Amino acid sequence: MIYIFGNGIAGLSAAVSLTKSGYKVTVITKKITGGSTYIAKGGIAAAVGSDDSPEIHAKDTLRVGDGLSDEKAVNYVTSEAPKAVKTLEEWGFEFATDLRLEGGHSRRRVLHKTDETGRDIYDFLMKKAKELNIPVVEDELLAIKTENNEVKGFITRNRGEVEADKIVLATGGYAYLWKYTSNQSTNTGDGIAIAFRSGALVADMEFVQFHPTVTNLDGETFLLTETLRGEGAILLNDKGERFAFKYHEKGELAPRDVLSRAIYTEYLKGRKVFMDLTKIEDFENKFPVLTAYLKRHGKDKSFKIPVFPGAHFVDGGIRVNLRGESNIKGLYAIGEVSDTGLHGANRLASNSLAEGLVYGVNLSLYIDKWEGLYVDDGEIENVKLHAGNNLSLDEIREINWENVGIVRNAEKLNKAISIYSSIDMLSANEKSNSALVSYLTALAAYKRTESRGNHYREDYPYKDDKWKKRIYFQISK
Ligand SMILES: Cc1cc2nc3c(=O)[nH]c(=O)nc-3n(C[C@H](O)[C@H](O)[C@H](O)COP(=O)(O)OP(=O)(O)OC[C@H]3O[C@@H](n4cnc5c(N)ncnc54)[C@H](O)[C@@H]3O)c2cc1C
């Protein structure tokens, strides 16, 4: 039996592909409707257009990755993405016929179905899993058991100890751990923390992507996509100023990280920020999901939506090779929980669903041919973990937002590191997992004395070639 943890695009596509290849799988997930795939909007990047090629897609990915993408992973994902998308279609999924253009892409290559494509894929794969009699059950992974660097089993909340020699982690990222976020509360980095305690190498933890325009009406979080700004939405502060041009010549169409910093700076000045949709033509037809969201909250296009930048995606995680293999025999990581090296210092829009699908669909090709991870592109630091007090998730989210957020400096990062240094990181629970991944993020962000990709240090506001390498962490035994 192969145990897969997580039912997002990575876990479910792996489950379907493995089952179709004759393997027995069980999918275990903390919450059936949890994760980011369930709420993902735009679509999947794949070079399927007649004017496009995997090489051009790779070039765009490398540019956005800002010198830290692993070229092997970039070439692999960009050349496999069209095939993985085709496999999804052969299983019965139907994409719309048009391709969308998104920021950072030099070609129209974002496949979508509606403007909730992540959810469409999730619904489809859950249906497929049911047809194939794949059990998808709610339970929570707490720990992985290893001996001599090999997987021997795992522990979950409901099942207790289970023997296993192959575990696939598809538990998503940890962007929920910032006070402002686009993520669901399931995304607390459990897989990364649990694997780390078992000896897995993790890398690139400092690279957290913040989305500039997230909103929350009456407790319901909603991501306001770039396309809105492309179609004419503008940003205003509470003085009525269209402030974005003060920060970048492209105004509202500035790169994500620049716009996130701009809005964050307005907030630091005591301003509030709103999105004005009134200039968008044919709004209801172009954006039915946002229209429905506004309607649910008694609003329409004329409502000036309060927006804030929120943690959205994490580039780093469990370091794996092209097969999704970690450095622990039998332990695989796919999707956002993993660090394939594809995103480097920043993620190209719509590359994460592509990455999850490629590694998920292709897992069946390699599952019986273990090679193991080999790394030579960075320095490994051993980290000692300790028992201690607990912090609530809200406290952790506040600390990360204030100190490990959009604009970082040594003083703030040191503060976070010293707080986490006295917090329990060894227990098998969400709070301890959250403290551990937050600690590693703060440590990596402190170490990286430069600004690159989505990691911005106001005390080192430039790139430094000596940092063209990955920061790895491993538990000190
Ligand atoms: C609002 C939003 C919009 C996005 N839009 C796009 C987009 O248009 N295109 C794109 O490419 N990317 C997009 N992204 C990013 C993308 O959605 C994610 O990177 C991707 O869906 C991750 O898929 P995954 O399968 O790795 O994990 P997820 O879909 O996050 O699933 C993780 C799963 O793990 C489970 N889990 C967590 N912890 C445990 C545990 N301890 N035990 C058992 N199960 C556990 C959860 O229940 C969940 O089912 C978006 C993200 C957000 C938040």
The ligand as a Gaussian input file, in Angstrom:
#p B3LYP/6-31G(d) Opt

LIG

0 1
 C       -6.247000      31.574000      -3.540000
 C       -5.147000      30.860000      -4.285000
 C       -5.130000      30.908000      -5.669000
 C       -4.128000      30.230000      -6.375000
 N       -4.160000      30.247000      -7.749000
 C       -3.231000      29.532000      -8.438000
 C       -3.282000      29.425000      -9.855000
 O       -4.166000      29.972000     -10.495000
 N       -2.316000      28.695000     -10.492000
 C       -1.310000      28.068000      -9.819000
 O       -0.473000      27.418000     -10.434000
 N       -1.258000      28.133000      -8.467000
 C       -2.183000      28.835000      -7.768000
 N       -2.099000      28.877000      -6.401000
 C       -1.113000      28.022000      -5.722000
 C       -1.577000      26.564000      -5.859000
 O       -2.971000      26.537000      -5.692000
 C       -0.929000      25.640000      -4.830000
 O        0.456000      25.791000      -4.844000
 C       -1.273000      24.178000      -5.159000
 O       -2.666000      24.029000      -5.260000
 C       -0.713000      23.245000      -4.097000
 O       -1.227000      21.968000      -4.346000
 P       -0.810000      20.760000      -3.406000
 O       -1.496000      19.570000      -3.936000
 O        0.649000      20.723000      -3.266000
 O       -1.383000      21.151000      -1.963000
 P       -2.794000      21.691000      -1.471000
 O       -3.757000      21.838000      -2.571000
 O       -2.522000      22.878000      -0.621000
 O       -3.323000      20.505000      -0.571000
 C       -2.684000      20.159000       0.631000
 C       -3.469000      19.068000       1.290000
 O       -2.740000      18.530000       2.390000
 C       -3.616000      18.243000       3.462000
 N       -2.836000      18.253000       4.706000
 C       -2.162000      19.274000       5.284000
 N       -1.578000      18.862000       6.417000
 C       -1.883000      17.554000       6.574000
 C       -1.599000      16.566000       7.573000
 N       -0.887000      16.836000       8.666000
 N       -2.100000      15.311000       7.402000
 C       -2.841000      14.999000       6.311000
 N       -3.148000      15.901000       5.350000
 C       -2.668000      17.153000       5.483000
 C       -4.682000      19.327000       3.369000
 O       -5.896000      18.896000       3.950000
 C       -4.812000      19.502000       1.846000
 O       -5.749000      18.605000       1.338000
 C       -3.107000      29.543000      -5.675000
 C       -3.128000      29.508000      -4.270000
 C       -4.137000      30.146000      -3.583000
 C       -4.135000      30.088000      -2.085000

